[in-house]
């Protein structure tokens, strides 16, 4: 039976192969370093996987779909956010529809976060 590290590694790989349209759109900007920093996608931190992570500035970006509206998912997300914040990592969350329909606004928020001193 695979241990949790192997399971998380395989989950991250599967998530990279099956990105949502919103994740794909945002990754196209982040991977070109248009925000001036290097990001990783589907990055493992502890027992969690974050959608995008910039280790240089300790910033995690989460893109949430409708499945995050359940009480169970909200509790899981809250636990993950607390864990990341305890590690000194800032967490930004956007809904899929925000990324797809308000892309410019999302990128402006990210630009400010990435470039704050």
N, C-alpha and C positions, 0 to 999 in steps of 0.2 A: 504494500500500500504506500503510495507516495506521501512524503511529508508535506506540511503546509507550505514550505518554501517552494517546492516543486509545483504544487497546485497553483500558488500565486503566480509563479513564472509562466506557467502554461495559460492561465487566465489572462495575464497581461498580453501575451502573444496573440491570443484569440481576439482580444479587444482591439489590438492594433490592426488586425486583418479585417475586422468588421466594424469600422468606424461609422458613426451616424453621419448624415449629411452635414449637420452643424459642426461636428468634430472635424470632418474633412475640410470644411471651409476655413475654420480657424487654424488648423494645422498648416494649411497652405501659406498662411501669413507668418505663423510662428517659425516654421522650419527655414524660411528664407531670412530669418533674423531681422525682419522689418521693424521690430520693436527694439532692436539693438542688443538683445540678449539671446543666449542659446537655451532653447527649451527641449525637454524630452517628452515623449508622449507615452501614455499608459505606463507610468513610472511607479515602481513599487517603493513604498515607504512603510516599514514595519510590515504589518499584515494587511495593509491597504494598498490599493492601486489608485493613483490620481490620474485624471485625464491628461493634464499637461503640468510640467514642473520645471522651474528654473532654479537650479541649485545655487547659482551665484547670488541671487537675491532672496532665496527661500520663499518662492511664490508658487502656489498650486492654483490651477484653474480647473474648475469643474463645470462641465456642460451637462445639465440635467434635463431629462425628458419626463413625460407624464408618469412614468413608473416611480418617480421620486415623490409623488403626491400621497402615497399611502403612509399611514402612521408608522408602520414598521420601517419603511425606507427612510422616513424623516428622522426616526430615532437612530438608525444606522449612520445616516449622514451627520447627525449631530455628534455622535460618538467619534466618528472619523475626524471631524473638524476639531473637536477638543484635543484628540491625540496629536494632530498636526500642529495645533497652536502650542501645545506643551513642548513641542520640538522647535518652536520659534518660527514656524512656517505660517505665512499669511495665506488665507484661502479666499479666492474669489469664485462666486457661483453665478452662472448665467443659465437661463432656460434655453432650450433648443431654438424656440421661436424667436427669442431675442437675437441670437447669433445669426439666424437666417434672415430675419426681417429688419433688424436694426443693426446691421453689421458695423456701420460707421460709428455708431454710438458705443458699441461694445469695444471696438478698437481704440476709441478715444479714452475710455475708462482704463483699458489695459496699458495704453501709452503712459497715462499719468501714474499708474501704479508702478510700472517698470522703471520709470525715470524719476521717481521721487528720490530725493536725497536724504 
